């Protein structure tokens, strides 16, 4: 099937309107898409806000700028082919988020508030190799530092993919590049103790080039176990990678913040991460990963649960 036929079929199926204007794709009639919610909810680290409230980033070696104008989403620096072959999947545009939010909010007041607050969140389907390294960097770190460290690493060891607004943007370094670095090379990128983990993981991936494909084809539990064989990947990081890169939608990452939020909203007592994961699996089912992202964004933006405070019967 030809490209334009595929595009027309997709537009009809999703009930959208699509326009190409020079190097820009304009998508109309799309729901549940707010760039701020998507790029600032903690799921990605390579999208930066511009002065005009748009966001610029690199994914799959493509440079893209995204802006919402009224009810239109403007994808700048792209074309029909890349939109269909890359961005439809990357922005999860085939998924009806209203159904997910409805399912999560059913008899759950916490999720009702969280999904309403993060109404425009969409889960990015990120490139596995980049996601593995990015979330190794995320361990015991905060988002501004993560973004800065990854930007430094890409600018030093990636390839230039384009210029937007006068700023050069770079690809994510390949495994063979990172595998040949020394820890001090990554220390210069503010990676700290994570540098040796990154180098070792790159070597592990190089030694087993089919590993990523194998992880995609197995269930969530086995995928997590396989990911934790990589250097620097613990349970929380493994869950993040499984969800954001491998499509394991029932994975529920539990870091310190999510642990506090779950205790705050649901338990009124301290719980172990494994107990929280078990509860999430029962409470949210196949949409546990989405629930975690809505909850994390809601709690972090409003400062809920800081210090481990708890509320009795919030969700009763």
VENBELBEL-V132990 format. One line per field, one symbol per residue. ss: DSSP state (a for helix, b for strand, c for the rest). psi: psi as a letter, one per 20 degrees, with the letter a starting at -180 (. if undefined). burial: + if it has 16 or more other ideal C-beta (glycine too) atoms within 10 Angstrom, else -. Layout:
ss=???
psi=???
burial=???
This chain:
ss=ccaaaaaaaaaaaaccbbbbbccbbbbbccccccaaaaacccccccbbbcccccbbbbbccbbbbbbbbccbbbbbcccaaaaaaaaaaaccccccaaaaaaaaacccaaaaaaaaaccccccccccaaaaaaaaaaaccccaaaaaaaaaaaaaaaccbbbbbccbbbbccccaaaaacccaaaaaccccccaaaaaaaaaaaaaacccaaaaaacccaaaaaaaacccccccaaaaaaaaaacccccccccccaaaaaaaaaaaacccccaaaaaaaaaaaaaaaaaaaaaaaaaaaaaacccaaacccccccc
psi=pqghgggggggggikrppppodkppppqkprlooggggijjjirjjpqprhjjrpprppkkppqppqpodjqpooqlargghgghghgggjliipohhgghgghiokohghggghgglhjpqopnqpgghhgghighiplrrgghgggghgggghhiaqpirppkjpqqqrppqghghhjrqhhhhhijkiciighgggggghgghimiigghhhhjrrgghgggghiiqpjoagghgggghghhjknijpnpoagghggghgghhhkrpqqghhggggghggicikggggggggggggghikpjpjjqqppkgj.
burial=------+--+---+---+------+-+--+-++++-++++++++++++-----+++++++-+++++++----++++++---+++-+++-++++---+--++-+++--+-++++++-+++++++++++++++++++++++-+----++-+++-++--++--++-+----+++++-+-+++-+-+-++--+++--++-+++++++++-----++--+----+--++-+++-++++-+++++++++++++++++++++-+++++++++++---+-+--++-++--++--++++++++++++++---++-----------
